Structure formats: structure tokens, C-alpha cells
Amino acid sequence: MVQVDKNKKKRAVVAMSGGVDSSVAAALLARDGYEVVGVTMRLFNAPNEQMARLNKSCCSLEDVEDARAVCRKIGAKHYFLNFEEDFQKHVVDYFVSEYERGRTPHPCLACNDRLKFEFLIRRAELMDADVVATGHYARILENDGEYRLLASVDPLKDQSYVLYTLTQDQLSKLSLPIGDYSKNKIREVARELGLSIADKPDSQDICFIPDGDYNQFIEPRLKRKLPGDIVDPDGTVLGEHDGIHGFTIGQRKRIPIVNSTQRPLYVTDINADSGSVTVGPAENLMKTRLYASGVNWISRSIPTGIISVEARIRYNGNNTPALVRPLLNGAEIEFKQPVRAITPGQAVVFYQDDVVIGGGLIETSLPNNSETENSKTVDIPAITV
């Protein structure tokens, strides 16, 4: 009979970027008795480390050394793993291809879904780890084998929006140690633990575009450019553009036309078939309905009818009361009041109180209903996924 060592420490693999959040996550687990293994993922080769530091990006050599220093401080092992090929394929290529299609992607969604959780959990299994942890501001609660994803207690730092793709299996193997803390408290804990990164500034912008110039990054990586006309809501041609990749719904600046009206003009629609970009006044951005694809229901069961939620359509956006009608291939969402700039490529995430119940990728806004029929519940066969 194999003897099980009941005194053996549980092992936690922690994704460490070198920032204060993931560092404190690792330190808290170590304090709770876990054997911590810190993993810093090399995602890309930053050509200019100084630029990365000045722009408060991540993945610089300084960040790697900061993660190592924290691991030394808490008595943890540290590994620097090369994920460049996976990151290029699943994040950068995806990011560029979405802009080619006139959409506005959120690269953190792809990075979390395919790298930080899917691939990292696989690596953790090879390391015989009991749990994978990250420094995301969100919470996980378990009850009778059912896992729920909750928003952080700090609404200003909440990152549950980018975690809606998590599955029950992934949640069962995941720990989010800082979700019960505010950002100020996390820095306070870092000081109490004597971590050198306690006052390190947060990362900003997209990590692989440290200077924030999306067009300069995207242009040389495009496989095709789709130029076209810039039109008003009536279809009148106002000008031309050299590619839909340069636009996003709600954009006001850098529209290459002469505005002859008294009011600001915004990008209100991008047609990936014709290449036309429609501009109009701010009220044309206000919509009440959208269609989302690839919806993930965290509980694993698709609701059997229309449900009431609070829905969010962008990372830093507000939650708005809405009704969700599940479909076999996605969901239709109708907001109880208009929301601004529904943007294909972004996520729509569903909340009930603090609980994330699901979400999907926005494909398109839908025409506003002239007659409200939301009080009716449409029965849809329940499907377990």
C-alpha cells in the first residue's frame, strides 16, 4: 500500500508578472502554508526594455527580476517559461485579425482563456500542483462542488469581466487570493510582508504595445487592408479611408473627413464587407439590443428562458439591467435603457448581484425594438454544456 504523507504541503503554481498583485497573491499563499512555485511567462520579446519600463508595461527584464526577488523573499521556486509562440498565435495574431475585420478585440480575454489558464493549468499538472493562482481581482466560491465566480470586493479594480470564459473544471483548480482585498490593502499587505514591489506602479495599456500606438503595431502585421468610403447615416459619401482596421465604434478623433456640421461626429458602424465606415451624432451610438456568440455559462447549464441580469459591455463600463435570451449559438441581450457604443469584438458579461453567470463576444448591435415584449418568457430547451 502506498503511504500518503498527510503533512506534505499543498503546492500552488502562481502566475507572476512582477507586479504587486501577483506578488502578494504568491505571498499570501506561502503565508497560508502552500509550497509556492512562481511562474513568469515570457510572452514576447520586448525590443526596447527602457520603453516598456517608462510606459508601465510588463514582461520587461526588470519585471522578471522583481518576480524572482519576491520568490526569494517568500522562499519559493521561480521559473521563467517561454510562451512566445503560443502568445503570438493566440493573442497577437488574433488581435490583428480582429482589427482586419473591423472589430475591436480585448487581448486580455484571449490571453486569460488560452494561456494564463488553459496552458498554465496543464503546466501545473506536470508540476504536480494542487492549484493555480493569479493576481486577478475577483473571487471564487465553492458550494457542494459547484463553483461560482464573483466580482472583486474592490469595484474600481474588479477584473471579473475578463474571466467570464472560465469553466467549472478550471475554477476547481484556480485560486484568486487577492479578490477579497482593495488595491490599497494589497499594497499595505506587500509592505507588511516586506516585498520590494509594494509601491511599484500598475501596468497600463496593452502589454505588447507599450507606447499605446495601436496603428503603428497593427499596420505592418496586416495580411490585408480594406479601404472604403466614410458615409453619413443616409449613405452620403463624406470621404475615404485606407483601412477599416483604423476605426472602432464610438471613435471621434482621427476621422479623415471635414465635419461641416455643428456637432461632433462619431464612428457608429463598420461594414467589413463593403469597407464603409458610418459616422453620425452621439445619439446614434445609443442602442438597446445586441447579439453575442460563444456564450459561456459558468454553471454549465444554459438557462431555460429569458433571464434578468446586469450586463457589462466593456472592461471599465457600468453594469446595466438587461434581459438575456439564450440561443443555441449564443444569446440576444436587450438592455432596459440604451447603452453607448456596442462594439463588436468586445465581451458582454452577465452578472446577478456580484456573481458572474456568463458572457460572450459581441457580434453586432441589433435594431431597437419599437414594441417591448420583454415581459414574455420564451421557453428554450435546457442544454448542459
C-alpha positions in Angstrom: 0.0 0.0 0.0 1.3 3.5 -0.9 1.7 5.7 2.1 0.3 9.2 1.8 2.2 11.9 3.5 -0.6 13.9 5.3 2.0 16.5 6.3 3.0 17.3 2.8 2.4 20.9 1.8 -0.1 21.7 -0.9 1.7 23.1 -4.0 0.5 26.3 -5.7 1.7 27.5 -9.1 1.4 31.2 -9.2 1.5 33.3 -12.4 3.8 36.1 -11.5 4.2 39.2 -13.7 6.5 41.0 -11.3 3.7 43.4 -10.2 2.3 43.9 -6.8 -0.9 42.0 -7.3 0.6 38.6 -8.4 3.4 39.1 -5.9 1.0 39.5 -3.0 -1.1 36.5 -4.3 2.1 34.4 -4.1 3.0 35.7 -0.6 -0.5 35.1 0.8 -0.5 31.5 -0.4 3.0 31.0 1.1 1.8 32.5 4.4 -1.1 30.1 4.3 1.3 27.1 4.1 1.4 26.4 0.4 4.6 25.4 -1.3 4.7 28.2 -3.9 6.1 27.9 -7.4 6.3 31.2 -9.2 6.0 31.1 -13.0 6.7 34.2 -15.1 5.5 33.7 -18.6 7.7 35.2 -21.4 5.1 36.3 -23.8 7.0 38.4 -26.3 10.5 39.8 -26.9 10.2 43.5 -26.0 12.7 45.3 -28.3 13.1 48.2 -26.0 13.2 47.4 -22.3 13.5 51.1 -21.4 10.4 51.9 -23.3 8.5 49.1 -21.6 9.5 50.5 -18.2 8.7 54.1 -19.0 5.3 53.1 -20.3 4.5 50.9 -17.2 4.1 47.9 -19.4 5.0 44.4 -18.3 7.2 41.5 -19.3 10.5 43.5 -19.1 13.7 42.1 -17.7 13.1 44.3 -14.6 9.7 42.6 -14.1 11.2 39.1 -14.3 13.8 40.1 -11.7 11.1 41.6 -9.5 9.2 38.3 -9.6 12.4 36.4 -8.7 13.1 38.7 -5.8 9.7 38.1 -4.4 10.1 34.4 -4.7 13.4 34.6 -2.9 11.8 36.6 -0.2 9.0 34.1 0.4 11.1 31.0 -0.1 9.5 29.9 -3.4 10.9 28.4 -6.5 10.8 30.6 -9.6 10.6 29.5 -13.3 10.7 31.7 -16.4 8.8 29.9 -19.1 8.8 30.8 -22.8 5.2 31.2 -24.1 6.2 33.5 -27.1 4.9 31.1 -29.8 1.6 30.5 -28.1 1.2 34.2 -27.3 1.9 35.1 -30.9 -0.7 32.6 -32.2 -3.5 33.0 -29.7 -3.2 36.7 -28.7 -1.2 38.8 -31.2 -2.4 37.1 -34.4 -6.0 37.2 -33.0 -5.6 40.8 -32.1 -4.5 41.9 -35.6 -7.0 39.7 -37.4 -9.9 41.2 -35.4 -8.9 44.7 -36.4 -8.7 43.5 -40.0 -12.4 42.6 -39.7 -13.3 46.0 -38.3 -13.7 44.7 -34.8 -12.2 45.9 -31.5 -10.7 42.9 -29.6 -9.8 42.7 -25.9 -6.5 40.8 -25.9 -6.7 40.0 -22.2 -9.6 37.8 -22.9 -7.6 35.6 -25.3 -4.5 35.7 -23.0 -6.5 34.6 -20.0 -8.5 32.0 -21.8 -5.7 30.3 -23.8 -2.5 31.0 -21.8 -2.9 32.0 -18.2 -5.5 29.3 -17.5 -5.6 26.6 -20.2 -1.9 26.2 -20.8 -0.8 27.2 -17.3 -3.1 24.6 -15.7 -1.5 22.0 -18.0 1.9 23.0 -16.9 0.8 23.0 -13.3 -0.4 19.4 -13.6 3.1 18.4 -14.8 4.5 20.1 -11.7 2.1 18.1 -9.5 0.5 21.3 -8.3 -2.8 21.3 -6.3 -3.8 24.8 -7.5 -3.0 27.6 -10.0 -3.2 31.1 -8.7 -3.2 34.6 -10.3 -3.3 38.2 -9.1 -6.7 38.9 -10.7 -9.2 41.0 -8.7 -12.1 38.5 -8.5 -13.4 35.8 -6.2 -14.2 32.1 -6.3 -16.8 30.4 -4.0 -17.5 26.7 -3.9 -20.7 25.1 -2.6 -21.3 21.4 -2.8 -19.0 21.0 -5.8 -20.4 24.0 -7.7 -18.1 26.9 -8.3 -19.1 30.5 -8.6 -17.1 33.4 -10.0 -17.7 36.7 -8.2 -16.6 40.3 -8.7 -13.9 41.7 -6.5 -14.8 43.5 -3.3 -13.0 46.5 -4.8 -15.2 47.7 -7.7 -12.5 50.0 -9.0 -10.1 47.1 -9.6 -12.6 44.3 -10.4 -11.4 42.1 -13.3 -14.2 39.5 -13.3 -15.2 40.9 -16.8 -12.1 39.2 -18.4 -12.7 35.9 -16.6 -16.1 35.0 -17.9 -14.7 32.2 -20.1 -13.7 30.2 -17.0 -15.2 26.7 -16.8 -16.2 24.7 -13.7 -13.1 22.5 -14.2 -10.8 25.5 -14.4 -12.4 27.2 -11.4 -11.9 24.0 -9.4 -8.2 24.3 -10.0 -7.9 28.0 -9.6 -7.2 30.4 -6.7 -7.6 34.2 -6.7 -6.1 35.2 -3.4 -6.5 39.0 -3.7 -10.1 39.2 -4.7 -11.2 40.0 -1.1 -8.9 43.0 -0.8 -8.8 46.5 -2.1 -5.9 47.8 -4.0 -4.8 50.0 -1.1 -4.9 47.0 1.2 -2.9 44.9 -1.2 -0.1 47.5 -1.1 -0.4 47.6 2.7 0.0 43.8 2.8 3.0 44.0 0.5 4.7 46.4 2.9 3.8 44.3 5.9 5.4 41.3 4.2 8.5 43.3 3.2 8.1 43.0 -0.5 10.2 45.3 -2.6 7.4 45.9 -5.2 4.9 47.3 -2.7 4.9 50.7 -4.4 5.5 49.6 -7.9 3.1 51.3 -10.4 0.4 49.3 -12.0 0.8 48.1 -15.6 -1.0 50.2 -18.2 -2.0 49.9 -21.8 -1.8 46.6 -23.7 1.4 44.8 -22.6 2.7 44.2 -26.1 2.0 47.7 -27.3 3.8 49.7 -24.5 3.6 53.1 -26.3 -0.1 52.7 -26.9 0.1 53.3 -30.7 -2.2 50.5 -32.0 -2.0 51.5 -35.6 1.8 51.5 -35.7 1.8 48.0 -34.2 -1.0 46.6 -36.4 -0.1 48.1 -39.8 3.0 46.0 -40.6 1.2 42.8 -39.4 -1.9 43.1 -41.6 -2.5 40.4 -44.2 -4.9 42.7 -46.0 -6.2 46.2 -45.8 -9.8 47.0 -46.6 -10.2 50.7 -47.7 -13.6 52.2 -48.3 -15.9 55.2 -48.0 -16.8 57.2 -44.9 -20.5 57.9 -45.1 -23.2 59.6 -43.1 -26.3 57.8 -41.8 -28.1 58.4 -45.1 -25.2 56.9 -47.1 -23.8 60.1 -48.4 -20.1 59.8 -49.0 -18.1 62.2 -46.9 -14.6 60.9 -47.6 -12.4 57.9 -47.9 -10.2 55.9 -45.6 -7.3 53.4 -46.2 -8.5 50.6 -44.0 -11.2 49.6 -41.5 -8.6 48.5 -39.1 -8.0 52.1 -38.1 -11.5 52.6 -36.6 -13.6 51.5 -33.7 -17.2 52.1 -32.7 -17.5 55.3 -30.7 -14.3 56.8 -32.1 -14.3 60.6 -32.6 -10.7 61.6 -33.3 -8.7 60.9 -36.4 -11.7 60.5 -38.7 -10.3 61.8 -42.1 -13.2 64.0 -43.2 -14.1 67.6 -42.9 -17.0 67.9 -40.5 -19.4 70.5 -42.0 -21.9 70.1 -39.2 -22.1 72.0 -35.9 -21.9 68.7 -33.9 -19.1 66.2 -33.3 -19.2 63.0 -35.4 -18.5 59.5 -34.2 -18.0 56.2 -35.8 -21.3 54.4 -35.5 -20.9 51.4 -37.8 -18.1 49.5 -39.6 -19.0 47.3 -42.6 -16.4 44.6 -43.0 -17.9 43.5 -46.4 -18.0 46.8 -48.2 -15.3 48.6 -46.2 -17.7 51.5 -45.4 -17.4 53.4 -42.1 -20.5 55.2 -41.0 -20.3 58.4 -38.9 -23.0 60.2 -37.1 -24.0 62.2 -34.0 -23.6 60.8 -30.5 -27.2 59.7 -30.1 -26.7 57.2 -33.0 -24.4 55.3 -30.7 -27.1 54.6 -28.2 -28.5 51.1 -28.6 -30.6 48.7 -26.6 -30.0 45.3 -28.2 -27.1 43.1 -29.3 -26.3 39.6 -30.4 -23.4 37.7 -28.7 -21.7 34.5 -29.8 -19.6 31.9 -28.0 -21.6 32.4 -24.8 -20.1 30.6 -21.8 -22.4 29.8 -18.9 -20.3 29.3 -15.9 -22.7 26.9 -14.2 -22.5 24.7 -17.3 -26.3 24.8 -17.9 -28.0 27.1 -20.4 -31.0 28.9 -18.8 -34.3 27.6 -20.0 -35.8 31.0 -20.7 -35.2 34.7 -20.6 -33.3 35.8 -17.5 -32.8 39.2 -15.8 -29.2 40.3 -15.4 -26.9 43.2 -15.0 -24.8 43.3 -18.2 -21.5 45.0 -18.9 -20.2 45.6 -22.4 -16.7 46.9 -21.8 -14.0 46.4 -19.2 -14.3 49.7 -17.4 -18.0 50.0 -18.1 -21.0 50.1 -15.8 -23.4 47.2 -15.3 -26.8 47.9 -16.9 -30.1 46.0 -16.2 -30.8 43.7 -19.2 -32.7 40.6 -20.3 -30.8 37.7 -21.9 -32.4 35.3 -24.2 -30.2 32.2 -24.6 -29.9 30.7 -28.1 -28.3 27.5 -29.2 -25.5 29.5 -30.8 -25.2 32.5 -28.5 -27.6 35.0 -26.9 -29.7 38.1 -27.6 -29.4 40.8 -25.0 -31.8 43.7 -24.5 -30.9 46.5 -22.1 -33.6 48.2 -20.2 -32.1 51.6 -21.1 -29.8 52.5 -24.0 -26.1 51.8 -23.7 -23.4 53.6 -25.6 -21.2 52.2 -28.4 -21.9 48.5 -28.5 -18.6 47.3 -30.0 -18.2 44.0 -32.0 -15.2 42.1 -30.6 -15.6 43.2 -27.0 -17.3 41.0 -24.4 -20.7 41.3 -22.9 -20.7 39.8 -19.4 -23.8 38.9 -17.3 -24.0 39.5 -13.5 -26.6 38.7 -10.9 -25.6 40.7 -7.9 -21.8 40.1 -7.6 -22.0 36.7 -9.4 -20.7 36.3 -13.0 -23.2 33.9 -14.6 -21.7 34.0 -18.1 -20.8 36.1 -21.1 -20.0 36.1 -24.8 -18.4 38.1 -27.6 -20.4 40.9 -29.1 -21.0 40.3 -32.8 -23.4 43.1 -33.7 -25.9 45.6 -32.3 -29.5 44.8 -33.2 -32.3 47.3 -34.2 -34.1 48.7 -31.2 -37.5 47.2 -30.6 -40.3 49.6 -31.3 -42.6 47.5 -29.2 -41.4 46.0 -25.9 -42.2 42.3 -25.4 -39.7 41.7 -22.7 -42.4 40.6 -20.2 -42.9 37.4 -22.0 -40.7 34.4 -21.2 -39.6 32.2 -24.1 -39.1 28.6 -23.2 -35.9 27.2 -24.6 -34.8 23.6 -24.1 -32.1 23.4 -21.4 -28.8 22.2 -22.7 -25.9 21.1 -20.5 -22.5 22.1 -21.9 
